[in-house]
Amino acid sequence: MTTTRGPAPRRALRGLPLRLAAALTVTLCLFPVYWMVTSAFRPSRDLQSYEPRLIPDAWTFDHFRTAVQADGFALFWRNSVLVTLGAVLLSLVVALGAAYAVARLRWRGRRAFMLAVFIAQMAPWESLVIPVYIISRDTGMLDRLPTLTLVYFMITLPFTVVVLRGFLAGIPPELEEAAQVDGCTRVGAFRRIAFPLLAPGLMATSLFGFITAWNEFTFANFLIIKQQDNRTLPVWLSSFQTTFGTDWGATMAASTLFALPALVVFLALQRHVTSGLTAGGVKG
């Protein structure tokens, strides 16, 4: 009996361009991160060398000591954590109620409400700078961390509503109706039946909100926060640039420390991200 081995090599050759494209994409995306991390460990003489090397010849922790001992490190870290967690939690609570109302209830203006949410999600953040500044100035809310928390909440809320609404639309309402027949109230049925099934959607939106609020720089630096004690970590990174130049080693070390929380959160939630974002595209 004879077997043909031709199709397998041909399939491998056809898939080779896709593999090369994927490898090139991964390299282009990861190389800046690799250079940032390795530069954080390079001695200053290597950073100032005219012949950069991909693999450092020597390693040092001096740049991390400089970054940690910089003025305001602990204070700015606390500010970023409080603002980010506050914005994420507030967005989840409000978006969960709005998504449930859109996905489960029938009321006049529901489609117009979702259209407004989509428009808010598509609006560029830069277009909100002047309105947010005017509102904050007129209400006396400039230079306050709660104002920054509300701004990040406003930025992440539309995406959170869209994803949770799509995820709720993918959960059969008959499950909650069966629980109500057994004696549960509407709120009790949602808490016991639908809410546990929302975990992937909650994780996906939490990750998006965390990364968005954690990395945001424009509002925190140029618009709302002017007082030194109320600034966040992205603004802290600019403190390593002085009139005498930029301390690139300390800047790279500070950037590495700044990226670690987002990386940890992503690794912890990445199993739920794909299913949560996919469920957000369900038509309801």
VENQUIQUI-V284362 format. One record per residue. D_FIRST is the distance of its C-alpha to the first C-alpha in Angstrom with 1 decimal. Layout:
d_first = [D_FIRST/D_FIRST]
This chain:
d_first = [0.0/3.8/6.8/10.3/13.1/15.9/17.5/18.5/20.5/22.0/23.1/24.6/26.5/27.8/29.1/30.7/33.9/34.5/34.0/36.4/38.9/38.8/39.4/42.2/43.8/43.8/45.3/48.0/48.9/49.0/50.6/54.1/53.8/52.7/55.6/58.1/57.2/57.1/60.4/62.0/61.5/62.4/65.9/68.2/68.3/64.5/64.9/67.6/65.7/64.9/61.6/59.6/56.7/53.6/54.0/57.6/59.1/61.4/61.6/64.6/65.6/69.0/67.8/66.9/70.4/72.0/70.2/70.9/74.5/75.1/77.8/76.7/73.2/73.5/75.6/73.1/70.2/72.1/72.8/69.2/68.0/70.8/70.3/66.5/66.3/69.2/67.5/64.2/65.8/68.1/65.4/63.2/66.1/67.3/63.8/62.8/65.8/65.3/61.6/62.3/65.0/62.8/59.7/61.4/64.8/65.9/68.9/70.4/69.5/66.2/64.2/67.0/66.9/63.1/63.7/66.4/64.1/61.4/64.1/65.4/61.9/61.4/64.9/64.9/66.7/68.9/70.5/71.7/73.6/76.9/77.0/76.2/78.8/81.5/80.8/80.9/84.0/85.9/85.0/85.9/82.4/81.8/81.2/79.8/76.5/76.5/76.5/73.5/71.8/72.6/71.3/67.9/67.8/68.5/65.7/63.0/64.1/62.5/59.0/59.5/60.7/57.8/55.1/56.7/57.4/53.8/52.8/55.3/54.1/50.7/52.3/52.9/56.6/56.2/55.8/59.3/60.7/59.4/61.2/64.3/64.3/64.2/67.4/66.4/68.2/66.5/66.9/65.8/62.7/61.7/62.4/60.5/57.5/57.0/58.3/55.7/52.9/54.4/53.7/50.9/53.1/56.1/54.2/53.0/56.4/58.1/55.9/56.7/60.4/60.6/59.0/61.1/64.4/63.7/63.0/65.6/68.2/70.1/72.1/72.8/74.1/75.7/76.6/77.5/78.0/80.7/82.0/80.4/80.1/78.1/75.3/71.7/69.1/67.9/71.6/71.9/69.3/71.7/74.4/72.8/73.9/77.5/79.9/78.9/75.2/72.1/71.1/67.4/66.5/68.3/67.0/63.3/64.1/65.7/62.9/60.4/62.6/62.9/59.2/58.5/59.6/57.5/54.5/55.1/55.6/52.4/50.3/52.0/51.3/48.1/46.0/48.2/48.6/45.4/45.8/49.5/49.2/46.5/48.7/51.5/49.8/49.7/51.8/54.7]
